[in-house]
Amino acid sequence: MTTDIQRHSPSRVPQATETWQPRPTLAGSDYTSQAVYAQESERIWFEGWICIGRAEEIPGPGDYIVRDLAGESIFVTRNRAGEVRAFYNVCAHRGTKLLDDEPACGHVSKVFKCPYHAWSYDLDGRLVGTPNVDEDEGFDRASYPLHAIGVEAYAGFLFVNLAEPSVRGPLLDQLTGSRESITNFERYRLDELRVGVRIVYEVAANWKILVENYNECLHCPTIHPELVAVVPLYRFGEVWDRSMGDDGNPMIEGATSFTRTGRSTLPPFPDLTDNDRRMYHGTFQFPNLMLNLHPDAAMTYLLLPRGPAHTTVVSEYLFRPETIASPDFRPEPVVELWDLVSKQDWLVCERAQVGVASRSYRSGVYPRKDRFLFEFNEHYRRQMGRPTLA
């Protein structure tokens, strides 16, 4: 096996097949304004389906996770039948927060109890306990359940939707409504995978800067020499070889894993084609899920905005459960490369955040190889109720 990047001939560089005129980026204020961030909360984070984690985090009845979604605290649990339920993290009595953010997961045996007046709710959100408040006083507990929110699972991922049921569209419509979709990768049996490693990053940058960084590779030769050594296409600033269709981007010749050497001791996923076993797939699910697929592992980024210039990124490495259970489980080579690439990205994203806040910056420019960023910006404009540019 050779890792010589020069083996990737320049003749393999994808050629432009469409005409392209330089397009403007979003305005600098879209990355820095508190007012814009508040609008995003209403138009994006509180209206559509948002990924908030993995279903395995709540394996049984009474298990729960707490999440902050653009300033709204919510929690997800399972009822006695094992069905997933989600609620605002707010007591119906006088608004007290029910569950703490830390730890962000836990278990209750029967009820969620408010720490203020001890009102309690069963696993379906029904109010079942109101100490010192008698129902014979005309108080009807059935009228005061927890405020439920939409929740569905797909491919092992949990998605919530804070919109009211009357305007809430189906999850699959959103997942399949874009060029990229995790529904294209059922052969990886994502619902069967389990988290083997989790890393949480705090990044001083707007969530859209992170999305845009993920969807272009003009920066890769400069910022990620280790990455372009594994996926040679990135050497030329491309993120996708159109000639490959949905077959991903080839790794270096002979590589069987997304590591610095192209090798690992991890067994490959079952059901993959021979072509899959030499490819890397990266896909973005609007607005906050990035899925990276390798022959032997998957890695996700989950973006959780904390403000105009702060994003929490939860990175999880997914493997077959039998692989994790094996005494020979060694995820370090995969984690080492991705952790390095991640930290390289976060540093330049934070530099970009500083730059877009300058009074001199109005907007930037997208050349052709930034076309996917422009597509993301156009989708963002539609979600925000703005006119598109194309």
C-alpha positions in Angstrom: 0.0 0.0 0.0 1.2 3.5 -0.8 0.2 6.7 0.9 1.9 8.9 -1.7 -0.6 11.6 -2.5 1.0 12.2 -5.9 -0.6 8.9 -7.1 -3.8 10.9 -7.4 -3.2 12.3 -10.8 -4.3 15.9 -11.5 -6.3 14.4 -14.4 -8.7 13.1 -11.8 -9.7 16.5 -10.6 -13.4 16.9 -11.2 -14.1 19.4 -14.0 -16.6 22.2 -13.7 -19.8 21.2 -15.6 -21.9 24.2 -14.8 -21.4 27.9 -15.4 -20.9 29.9 -12.2 -20.8 33.5 -11.3 -19.3 34.5 -8.0 -22.1 34.8 -5.4 -22.3 36.8 -2.1 -22.1 35.1 1.3 -24.4 35.9 4.1 -24.0 39.3 5.7 -21.5 39.7 8.6 -24.4 40.5 10.9 -26.0 37.1 10.2 -23.1 35.6 12.2 -22.9 38.1 15.0 -26.3 39.7 15.6 -28.3 38.8 18.7 -31.5 39.8 16.8 -30.7 37.4 14.0 -30.0 34.7 16.4 -33.4 35.2 18.0 -35.0 35.1 14.6 -33.2 31.8 13.9 -34.5 30.3 17.1 -38.1 31.0 16.0 -37.8 30.2 12.3 -35.3 27.3 12.4 -34.7 25.7 15.8 -38.3 26.0 17.0 -40.1 25.1 13.8 -38.4 22.1 12.2 -37.0 18.7 13.1 -33.8 19.0 15.1 -31.5 16.2 16.0 -30.7 16.1 19.7 -28.9 12.8 20.2 -29.1 9.0 19.9 -32.0 6.8 20.9 -29.6 4.5 22.8 -29.2 7.3 25.4 -32.7 6.4 26.7 -32.7 2.6 26.4 -35.6 1.9 28.8 -38.7 3.4 30.5 -37.8 6.3 32.8 -34.4 7.0 31.2 -34.1 10.6 30.1 -31.8 13.1 28.5 -32.0 16.9 28.9 -31.1 19.3 26.1 -30.8 23.0 25.7 -32.2 23.9 22.2 -31.4 27.6 21.4 -32.3 28.6 25.0 -35.3 26.2 25.5 -34.7 23.4 27.9 -36.4 20.1 26.9 -36.1 16.5 27.9 -36.8 13.2 26.2 -37.8 10.0 27.9 -39.5 6.6 27.4 -42.9 5.7 28.8 -43.8 2.3 30.3 -44.4 0.9 26.8 -41.0 2.0 25.7 -42.4 4.7 23.5 -40.3 7.9 23.2 -41.8 11.1 24.7 -40.5 14.6 24.8 -41.5 17.7 26.9 -40.5 21.2 27.7 -38.5 21.1 30.9 -41.1 23.2 32.8 -43.5 22.5 35.6 -47.1 23.3 34.8 -47.6 24.8 38.3 -45.5 28.0 38.2 -42.9 27.3 35.6 -40.0 25.8 37.7 -37.4 23.9 35.7 -37.9 20.2 36.5 -34.6 18.6 35.6 -31.0 19.9 35.9 -28.8 20.4 32.8 -26.0 18.5 34.6 -26.0 15.6 34.6 -27.7 15.7 31.2 -29.1 12.2 31.5 -30.6 10.1 34.3 -33.4 7.8 35.3 -36.6 8.0 37.3 -38.6 4.9 38.4 -42.1 6.3 38.1 -42.4 10.1 38.1 -40.7 13.3 37.3 -41.0 15.5 40.5 -40.7 19.3 40.5 -38.0 20.4 43.0 -40.1 23.4 44.1 -43.6 22.2 45.2 -43.1 18.4 44.5 -45.7 18.2 41.8 -45.1 15.0 39.9 -45.7 13.8 36.4 -45.8 10.2 35.0 -43.7 9.1 32.1 -46.4 10.3 29.7 -46.4 13.8 31.1 -49.6 13.5 33.1 -49.9 15.3 36.3 -50.3 12.7 39.0 -49.2 14.3 42.3 -50.0 17.7 43.8 -49.2 17.7 47.5 -51.6 19.8 49.6 -53.7 20.6 46.6 -56.9 18.5 46.8 -58.9 17.6 43.7 -62.1 18.2 45.7 -61.3 21.9 45.6 -62.2 21.8 41.9 -58.6 21.3 40.8 -58.5 18.9 37.8 -55.0 17.4 37.5 -55.8 16.1 34.0 -55.9 19.7 32.8 -52.3 20.4 33.7 -49.9 18.0 31.9 -46.4 18.7 30.9 -46.2 20.6 27.5 -45.4 17.8 25.0 -43.3 18.4 21.9 -42.9 16.3 18.8 -40.3 13.5 18.8 -39.3 10.8 16.4 -36.4 8.4 15.9 -34.8 7.6 12.6 -31.6 5.5 12.0 -31.0 5.6 15.7 -31.1 9.4 15.9 -33.6 11.3 18.0 -35.3 14.4 16.4 -37.5 16.8 18.2 -39.9 19.4 16.8 -41.1 22.3 18.9 -43.8 23.5 16.4 -47.4 23.0 17.3 -48.9 19.7 15.9 -51.1 21.6 13.4 -48.1 22.9 11.5 -45.6 20.1 12.2 -44.6 18.2 9.0 -43.4 14.6 9.0 -39.8 14.0 9.8 -39.1 12.0 6.7 -40.3 14.9 4.5 -37.6 17.1 6.0 -34.9 14.3 5.9 -35.6 13.6 2.2 -36.3 17.2 1.2 -32.6 18.1 0.5 -29.9 17.0 -1.8 -28.1 15.3 1.1 -30.0 12.9 3.3 -29.1 10.3 5.9 -31.9 8.2 4.3 -29.4 7.4 1.5 -27.3 5.3 3.9 -29.6 2.6 5.2 -27.1 0.0 4.2 -24.8 1.1 7.0 -27.6 0.0 9.5 -27.1 3.2 11.5 -29.9 2.3 13.9 -27.9 -0.8 15.1 -24.7 1.2 15.8 -23.7 2.3 19.3 -21.6 5.1 20.7 -18.1 4.0 21.5 -16.5 7.4 22.0 -17.9 10.8 22.7 -16.0 14.2 22.6 -17.6 17.5 23.4 -16.1 20.7 22.0 -17.0 24.3 22.9 -16.4 26.5 19.8 -16.4 30.3 19.9 -18.1 30.6 16.5 -21.6 30.9 15.0 -23.1 27.6 14.1 -23.4 28.6 10.4 -19.7 29.1 10.2 -19.2 25.5 11.3 -21.7 24.3 8.7 -20.0 26.3 5.9 -16.6 25.0 7.0 -17.9 21.4 6.8 -19.3 21.8 3.3 -16.2 23.1 1.6 -12.6 21.9 1.2 -10.8 24.9 -0.2 -9.3 25.2 3.2 -8.2 21.5 3.3 -4.8 21.7 1.7 -3.8 24.5 4.1 -5.5 23.4 7.3 -5.7 19.6 7.0 -2.6 18.1 5.5 -3.3 14.9 7.3 -6.8 14.8 5.9 -5.8 15.3 2.3 -3.3 12.5 2.7 -6.3 10.1 3.3 -8.8 11.6 0.8 -6.7 12.9 -2.1 -9.6 14.7 -3.8 -9.5 17.2 -1.0 -6.1 18.3 -2.2 -7.8 20.2 -5.0 -10.4 21.9 -2.8 -13.3 19.8 -3.9 -15.7 18.2 -1.4 -17.4 15.8 -3.8 -16.5 14.1 -7.1 -19.7 14.4 -9.2 -18.4 11.5 -11.4 -18.8 9.2 -8.4 -22.5 10.0 -7.9 -23.6 9.0 -4.4 -20.6 6.6 -4.1 -18.6 9.0 -1.9 -15.0 10.1 -2.2 -12.2 7.5 -2.6 -9.6 7.2 0.1 -6.0 6.6 -0.8 -5.2 3.4 -2.7 -5.4 0.4 -0.4 -7.0 2.2 2.5 -9.7 0.3 4.5 -10.2 2.8 7.3 -10.3 6.6 7.9 -7.0 6.8 9.8 -3.6 8.4 9.2 -2.3 5.1 7.8 -5.5 4.0 6.1 -5.7 1.0 8.3 -7.2 -0.1 11.6 -8.0 -3.3 13.5 -11.8 -2.6 13.4 -13.9 -5.0 11.4 -15.7 -3.5 8.4 -19.5 -3.0 8.5 -21.5 -5.8 7.1 -23.6 -5.4 3.9 -21.2 -2.8 2.4 -20.3 -3.0 -1.3 -16.7 -3.4 -2.4 -16.9 0.2 -3.5 -18.2 1.3 0.0 -15.2 -0.3 1.6 -12.8 2.1 -0.1 -14.9 5.2 0.3 -15.5 8.1 2.7 -19.0 9.6 2.8 -19.8 12.9 4.4 -23.3 14.4 4.5 -25.0 17.3 6.2 -28.6 17.1 7.5 -30.0 20.7 8.0 -29.7 22.3 10.4 -27.3 20.6 12.8 -26.3 17.0 12.0 -23.1 16.0 10.2 -22.6 12.4 9.4 -19.3 10.9 8.4 -19.3 7.3 7.2 -16.2 5.0 6.9 -16.0 1.3 6.1 -15.6 0.4 9.8 -17.0 3.4 11.8 -19.3 6.4 11.7 -18.7 9.8 13.2 -21.2 12.5 13.8 -21.1 16.1 14.7 -24.2 17.5 16.5 -24.3 21.3 16.6 -26.1 23.0 19.5 -26.0 26.8 19.3 -25.5 28.7 22.6 -25.5 32.2 21.1 -24.4 34.1 18.1 -20.8 33.3 18.7 -20.9 30.0 20.7 -21.6 26.5 19.5 -21.4 23.3 21.5 -20.3 20.4 19.2 -21.0 16.9 20.3 -18.9 14.4 18.4 -19.8 10.7 18.6 -18.0 7.7 17.2 -20.4 4.8 16.3 -19.5 1.2 15.9 -21.2 -2.2 15.8 -22.1 -3.3 19.3 -20.1 -6.5 19.0 -17.1 -4.5 17.9 -17.3 -2.4 21.1 -17.8 -5.5 23.2 -14.7 -7.2 21.8 -11.5 -7.2 23.9 -9.7 -6.1 20.7 -11.7 -2.9 20.3 -9.2 -0.2 19.4 -11.0 3.0 18.2 -8.0 5.3 18.8 -6.7 5.5 15.2 -10.1 6.7 13.9 -10.6 9.1 16.8 -7.0 10.5 16.6 -7.4 11.6 13.0 -10.9 13.1 13.4 -10.0 14.8 16.7 -7.1 16.5 15.0 -9.2 17.6 12.0 -11.9 18.8 14.4 -9.5 21.0 16.4 -7.9 22.4 13.2 -11.4 23.3 12.0 -12.5 24.9 15.3 -9.5 27.1 15.4 -10.1 28.6 11.9 -13.8 28.9 12.6 -13.1 31.0 15.6 -10.7 33.2 13.5 -13.5 33.6 11.0 -15.9 34.6 13.7 -13.6 37.4 14.8 -13.2 38.5 11.2 -16.9 38.6 10.3 -17.5 40.9 13.4 -15.3 43.6 11.9 -17.0 46.8 10.9 -15.2 46.5 7.5 -16.9 43.2 6.7 -20.2 43.4 5.0 -20.2 40.0 3.1 -17.8 37.8 1.3 -17.8 35.9 -2.0 -18.4 32.3 -3.1 -16.3 30.9 -6.0 -17.6 27.8 -7.8 -16.0 25.4 -5.3 -18.0 27.1 -2.6 -21.3 26.3 -4.4 -22.6 24.0 -1.6 -22.2 26.9 0.9 -24.3 29.0 -1.4 -26.9 26.3 -1.5 -26.9 26.2 2.3 -27.3 30.0 2.4 -30.2 29.9 0.0 -31.9 27.2 2.1 -31.2 29.3 5.2 -32.8 32.4 3.6 -35.9 30.4 2.7 -36.2 29.1 6.3 -35.8 32.7 7.6 -38.5 34.0 5.3 -36.0 36.0 3.2 -35.9 36.3 -0.6 -33.3 34.0 -2.3 -30.6 35.2 -4.6 -30.8 32.6 -7.3 
